[in-house]
C-alpha cells in the first residue's frame, strides 16, 4: 500500500518453477520496497519471502487406448478345427510428476503376492514402469459360458504412486469375446432289463 507500506505476496502455484519444488525444498524470493518523501528523498527496504515446497500428485499421461485391449476365447471353428483365440493382450501406461526428483511406481489394486490380480475371465499384472499384461483363462466357467460373438468387459484399477505415497489411478478395460465351444457328449450306462 503506497500510504501504509503494507505489502502482500501471492505465490504462483501454477508456475513450473513452483511446481518443481520437492517436499520441504526451500527457496527465497527477494524484493526491494522504496519509501520516498515529497522532496524525492528515499530509503529502501528489502523484503524476503521464504517459499517451501510440497509434494505433488502424479498425473497419468498415457492415452485411453493405452489402458484398453481385447482378447478372444479359445473354441472351435464351424469345420471342427480348434480356434486358439487370442488369449493375451499387453499395454503400457505412463505418468508424470512435476516434482523434480519424484520416483513413480505402478501397481495393481488388489494384487496378490505375485503381483497378479484375478478378474472375472482372466488375470492381469503390471510392471513398476507401467507395462501391463492380461491373460485370459479359458478354463474358467465364466469364460466358457460366453456365447459366440458375445463380449464382456474385465476391468481393473492400476495405481501410480510417488515415493511419498501420493497417487493417481487408471482403469484398464479388457474386452473378452466368446467363441463357439465344442459340444460335449455324455453317455449313461443302464443295466439291461431281463
HELIX and SHEET records of a PDB file:
HELIX    1   1 UNK A   16  UNK A   19  1                                   4    
HELIX    2   2 UNK A   64  UNK A   67  5                                   4    
HELIX    3   3 UNK A  141  UNK A  144  1                                   4    
SHEET    1   A 2 UNK A  26  UNK A  36  0                                        
SHEET    2   A 2 UNK A  42  UNK A  52 -1                                        
SHEET    1   B 2 UNK A  59  UNK A  60  0                                        
SHEET    2   B 2 UNK A  95  UNK A  96 -1                                        
SHEET    1   C 4 UNK A  68  UNK A  72  0                                        
SHEET    2   C 4 UNK A 167  UNK A 177  1                                        
SHEET    3   C 4 UNK A 151  UNK A 161 -1                                        
SHEET    4   C 4 UNK A 105  UNK A 108 -1                                        
SHEET    1   D 2 UNK A  75  UNK A  76  0                                        
SHEET    2   D 2 UNK A  82  UNK A  83 -1                                        
SHEET    1   E 4 UNK A  88  UNK A  92  0                                        
SHEET    2   E 4 UNK A 131  UNK A 136 -1                                        
SHEET    3   E 4 UNK A 122  UNK A 126 -1                                        
SHEET    4   E 4 UNK A 116  UNK A 118 -1                                        
END                                                                             
